Amino acid sequence: MLHRHLNHQRYTLAAIDDAIARGRWGDWAELRQAALSDPVLLDKIERVCQARTADPYAQRYHFWRHYAQQHRASA
C-alpha cells in the first residue's frame, strides 16, 4: 500500500494506522501476513488500535485490536 505522507513501505505505527484506516482487503491481507511472520507487529497493531477503542464506530480498529490480542495469545 502506498501511504500518504510516508516515503517508505515499512510497518511503522503511522503505516499501520494508515493501512487500517484506508486499506482495502489486499492491504489488510498484507498486514496480516506481515504480522504472522513478525509477532512484534502484533504489539504495534494493538498500540495503534488502543487509541481508538473509546470510539464504538471505529470498528476497523476494534477488529484489528481483537485480532492482535487473539493471535498474540495463541503464539
Phi and psi in degrees as a GROMACS rama.xvg file:
@    title "Ramachandran Plot"
@    xaxis  label "Phi"
@    yaxis  label "Psi"
@TYPE xy
-83.4344  123.777  LEU-2
-95.9419  140.171  HIS-3
-68.1566  139.058  ARG-4
65.2076  8.74077  HIS-5
-120.703  137.303  LEU-6
-110.96  31.6019  ASN-7
-144.974  174.552  HIS-8
-122.04  18.4687  GLN-9
-78.4057  158.223  ARG-10
-90.7983  75.5847  TYR-11
-80.7729  175.036  THR-12
-59.58  -41.5239  LEU-13
-65.3655  -39.9155  ALA-14
-68.3166  -38.7235  ALA-15
-64.1811  -45.3141  ILE-16
-58.6072  -43.7468  ASP-17
-65.4767  -41.9672  ASP-18
-63.9098  -40.0675  ALA-19
-70.3719  -44.9244  ILE-20
-71.2558  -43.4966  ALA-21
-112.276  -8.13785  ARG-22
-69.075  155.695  GLY-23
-105.862  -176.316  ARG-24
-52.6572  -46.9024  TRP-25
-63.0037  -37.1434  GLY-26
-67.2838  -39.4236  ASP-27
-67.1681  -37.243  TRP-28
-63.7592  -39.2817  ALA-29
-65.4091  -43.4709  GLU-30
-63.0449  -42.4456  LEU-31
-60.9927  -46.2462  ARG-32
-63.3192  -41.3563  GLN-33
-64.3124  -40.162  ALA-34
-68.0794  -34.4089  ALA-35
-69.4711  -32.13  LEU-36
-84.306  -23.5606  SER-37
-133.934  95.4357  ASP-38
-59.3282  -19.2072  PRO-39
-61.5229  -30.071  VAL-40
-64.3081  -28.437  LEU-41
-61.4386  -39.5925  LEU-42
-64.3428  -42.1636  ASP-43
-64.4627  -42.4582  LYS-44
-60.9129  -46.0159  ILE-45
-64.6106  -37.7354  GLU-46
-62.6836  -44.1664  ARG-47
-63.1668  -43.1847  VAL-48
-73.2901  -28.6842  CYS-49
-57.8224  -34.2583  GLN-50
-67.148  -18.5493  ALA-51
-108.39  4.01177  ARG-52
-69.0635  -20.0371  THR-53
-72.2894  -19.0717  ALA-54
-93.4788  108.358  ASP-55
-67.2289  -15.152  PRO-56
-91.4706  -5.32097  TYR-57
-84.4218  60.9093  ALA-58
-67.3087  -28.0501  GLN-59
-61.0679  -41.6693  ARG-60
-71.3405  -36.9282  TYR-61
-63.7531  -42.7297  HIS-62
-58.6733  -51.0198  PHE-63
-68.082  -33.5897  TRP-64
-63.2804  -46.866  ARG-65
-64.7928  -39.284  HIS-66
-59.7156  -47.5579  TYR-67
-63.214  -42.7917  ALA-68
-63.6686  -44.7286  GLN-69
-64.4864  -42.3919  GLN-70
-77.3974  -27.5261  HIS-71
-69.7259  -39.2972  ARG-72
-64.9144  -34.4551  ALA-73
-87.988  -8.46748  SER-74
